[in-house]
């Protein structure tokens, strides 16, 4: 891949680099530059922080401070499956706290975290809009309601099994293609 201005370019990164090259020193551009980086990388990687700091003249510590202040920015990639656990009123009174704790226990992460294998990211939301299914979560675009800790563990384990199966199938295809 060609390297331009310290950022390795690919299709997704070229637009990010283009936005940086267009930077003319105008105040108030830091957040749009960070948004551009996150849109293209899926998060704001260290190399983007370094590059943005160099282009704008803003110290890396201040760039990092802005990233950590605003919840829209991420310093790590999101998991393949993003879990949104509802913490709204209907879900709260129906036991969402136990559901969230069950997810944390089953996956070994806290709210805002991503599993080490990159498979799951856990976030909470104020309301999913499926109050009649409380407590409810969304995994990617799928809604799962009327959850109990047992049904939730079963659901998460099914997602894990499906992911392992697809990885082993892909490895088999790669081995067959290489052989």
N, C-alpha and C positions, 0 to 999 in steps of 0.2 A: 504494500500500500504506500502511496506517496505521502510524504510528510511535508506539511505546510505550516510554518510558524509555530512549530513545537507540538502540533496536534496531528496525530496520524489521521489521515482522511479516508473515509469510506463514504458511501452514499448518505448515511445518516449524519455523519460528522461534517461533511462539506458545508451544509447549510449553517451549522454552528460556527465554523471558521469564517464563512462569508459574513455573518452577523458581526463577528469580532473585527474583521477587517474594515467593516463599515463604521465602526465606533469612531466618533470624531471628538471625543473628550467632553461631550455634553453631560452636565450633571443629571443625575436621576436615571442613568442607563444601567446601573448595576443589577437591579432586579430583572429588567428585560434580558440582560445577558445571562443571568442565572437561569431564568425560565427557558431560554433558548438551549442552554447546556442540558438542562433536565429533560426537555422535550426530545433531544437527540440521543442522549446516553441512557435515559430512563431514571437517572439520578444525577447528582453533581459530583463527578469523580475528582480526586485530588489533582489530576493533571489539568482539569478545567479550572479549578480554583487558582492554581498557580498561573495559568495562562491569562485568566481574567485579571488577576492582580497585576501581572506584568503589563497588560495592555492599558488598563485604566489608571495605574499608578496608586491604586488603593491597596494598602497592606493586606497580605493574606489573612491575618488575624481578623481584620474588619470584614472581609468577604465571608470568612467562616462565621463570624458573629451574626451577619445578616442571614445566612443559611440556617443557622440554628434558631434564630428568633422566629422566622416564619415557618409555620407547620406545612406549608405547601412544598417545601424543599426537602429532599432526601439525600443523605450522604451514602446510602447503600442501595443497591438495586432491589426492586420489589421481587417477591417470590413469584413463581409460576402461577400459584393459586393465591389470590388475595381474598382473605376472609374479612368480611365486614360484620362485626357483631353489633347488633342493635342494643343501645343502652337507653332507649326512650322510655317514657313512662309505662306504657303497657308491657313492654318487655321487662322493665325493671321490676314491676310488681309480680311478674310471672317467673322471675328467677334468672334474669340475664346475668346477674353477678356470678352465679354458680356456673352458668354456661361459659362465660368468659374465663373463669378460673379453670374449668375443665379443658378448654382449648389450650390455655397456657401450660397446664400440667401435661396434657397429651403430646403437645408439640415441643415442649421445653423452651418456650419463648414467652416474652411479656408483650403487652399491647405496644404496638409500634415496631416490634421486632420481626426478624425474618429467620427462618430455620437455617441451620448451617448448610443444609443440602440445597438451599435456594428454592425449596418447593412451596413453602407457605410464608405469607406475611399476614400478621394479625393487626387489624385496626378496629376501633369502635366508631360508631356513627350515632348521631342523635336520634334518627328515626329512619327506618327502611320503608315504612308506609304499609306494612302488612300486619297491623296490630292484632287482627283476628287470629294470626298464626303465632302469637307471642308464646315463648321467646323464639326469636328468629335470627338467622344469620344469612349472609350471602357468601357464596364461594364463587368468585368471578361473577358471572351473570345469573347463577342459579340460586334461587331462594329455597331455604330449608327452614321449616317452622315446626311448632309444637315439640320442640326439642327437650330431651332429657339428657342428663350426663351420659347415660348408656347409649342412647341413639346417636348422640353426637360423636362419641368415641368410635362407634361402628362406622359412621359416615367418614370421619377423618382417616380411619384405617383403610377404608375402601379407596379413598383418593390416593393414599400412599401405595397400595397394592397396584392400582392402575398405573401410577407413575413408574413403579419398578418394572412392571410388565412392558410398558412402552420403551423403557431404556433397554431392557434385555432383547426385545424384538429389533430395535435399531442396531444393537451390537451384532445380532445375528445377521442382519442384512449387510452390515459393513464387512463382516467376516466372509460372507458368501461372495460379495462383490470383489473382495481382495484376493480370494482363493481362486 
